[in-house]
Amino acid sequence: MSKKSTEPEFAPRAPVLSLPINVARLKSLGEMVKASADAEGCEELKSRLGILSVHDYSVEAKVTPWKKRGVQIEGVVRGEVEQACVVTLEPVLEQIDEPFRVTLVPKGSEFAKRAVDHSTMSEMVIDPEGDDPPEEFEGEEIDVGLYAEEFFALSLDDYPRAPNARFAGHIEDEAAFDGSENPFAALAVLKEDKPKDQ
């Protein structure tokens, strides 16, 4: 008898812009989805991202069938955000206009993304230059907003910097240039000071 897991199961948080698509009813030519966040949605997204402000956030995408029961989402996330400068902490405005694409397949599909092929316990070879392997989904519905929000977060500048911002107190390592910390220079001095009769 297997031991029942005592770990709690957490439901995924709903995206700020929920854009559900019923995969079973998806037309062969696909379906367009489009939405923009209101002030409340922008405030919630700001809190989730841990940044100073989100002025605008919108999603536009097309969902088309892929293989037998999978889907492919191609779209773009746009927005305007403010982050703290990594040097001065002053607000830095950033425009987001990021295209994205993700392929989804039902859980257990032969096309699902796996780092290891469990049937042979061998690693699968993934082309780093190619498209990402498909991700899995459960049920008959996917939410485009969930993936769009993820790509929006990934598109943020990791090191926002205000114009002309400089790191104060940064000292260049001059030792490499004057040779004072060069261990071979120190040996040369010892050799010169060594008496000739020794």
Secondary structure as the mmCIF struct_conf table of DSSP 4:
data_model
#
loop_
_struct_conf.conf_type_id
_struct_conf.id
_struct_conf.beg_label_comp_id
_struct_conf.beg_label_asym_id
_struct_conf.beg_label_seq_id
_struct_conf.end_label_comp_id
_struct_conf.end_label_asym_id
_struct_conf.end_label_seq_id
HELX_LH_PP_P HELX_LH_PP_P1 SER A 2 SER A 5
BEND BEND1 GLU A 7 GLU A 7
HELX_LH_PP_P HELX_LH_PP_P2 PRO A 8 GLU A 9
HELX_LH_PP_P HELX_LH_PP_P3 ALA A 11 PRO A 15
BEND BEND2 VAL A 16 LEU A 17
STRN STRN1 PRO A 20 ASN A 22
HELX_RH_3T_P HELX_RH_3T_P1 VAL A 23 ARG A 25
TURN_TY1_P TURN_TY1_P1 SER A 28 LEU A 29
STRN STRN2 GLU A 31 SER A 36
HELX_RH_AL_P HELX_RH_AL_P1 ALA A 39 LEU A 49
TURN_TY1_P TURN_TY1_P2 GLY A 50 GLY A 50
BEND BEND3 ILE A 51 LEU A 52
STRN STRN3 SER A 53 TRP A 66
TURN_TY1_P TURN_TY1_P3 LYS A 67 ARG A 69
STRN STRN4 GLY A 70 ALA A 84
TURN_TY1_P TURN_TY1_P4 VAL A 86 THR A 88
STRN STRN5 PRO A 91 PRO A 106
TURN_TY1_P TURN_TY1_P5 LYS A 107 GLY A 108
TURN_TY1_P TURN_TY1_P6 GLU A 110 PHE A 111
BEND BEND4 ALA A 112 ALA A 112
BEND BEND5 ALA A 115 ALA A 115
STRN STRN6 VAL A 116 ASP A 117
TURN_TY1_P TURN_TY1_P7 HIS A 118 MET A 121
STRN STRN7 SER A 122 GLU A 123
HELX_LH_PP_P HELX_LH_PP_P4 MET A 124 VAL A 125
TURN_TY1_P TURN_TY1_P8 PRO A 128 GLU A 129
BEND BEND6 GLY A 130 GLY A 130
HELX_LH_PP_P HELX_LH_PP_P5 ASP A 131 PRO A 134
STRN STRN8 GLU A 135 PHE A 137
BEND BEND7 GLY A 139 GLU A 140
STRN STRN9 GLU A 141 ASP A 143
HELX_RH_AL_P HELX_RH_AL_P2 VAL A 144 LEU A 154
TURN_TY1_P TURN_TY1_P9 SER A 155 SER A 155
BEND BEND8 LEU A 156 LEU A 156
BEND BEND9 ASP A 158 TYR A 159
TURN_TY1_P TURN_TY1_P10 PRO A 163 ASN A 164
TURN_TY1_P TURN_TY1_P11 ALA A 168 GLY A 169
HELX_RH_AL_P HELX_RH_AL_P3 ALA A 175 ASP A 178
TURN_TY1_P TURN_TY1_P12 SER A 180 GLU A 181
HELX_RH_AL_P HELX_RH_AL_P4 PRO A 183 ASP A 193
BEND BEND10 LYS A 194 LYS A 194
TURN_TY1_P TURN_TY1_P13 LYS A 196 ASP A 197
#
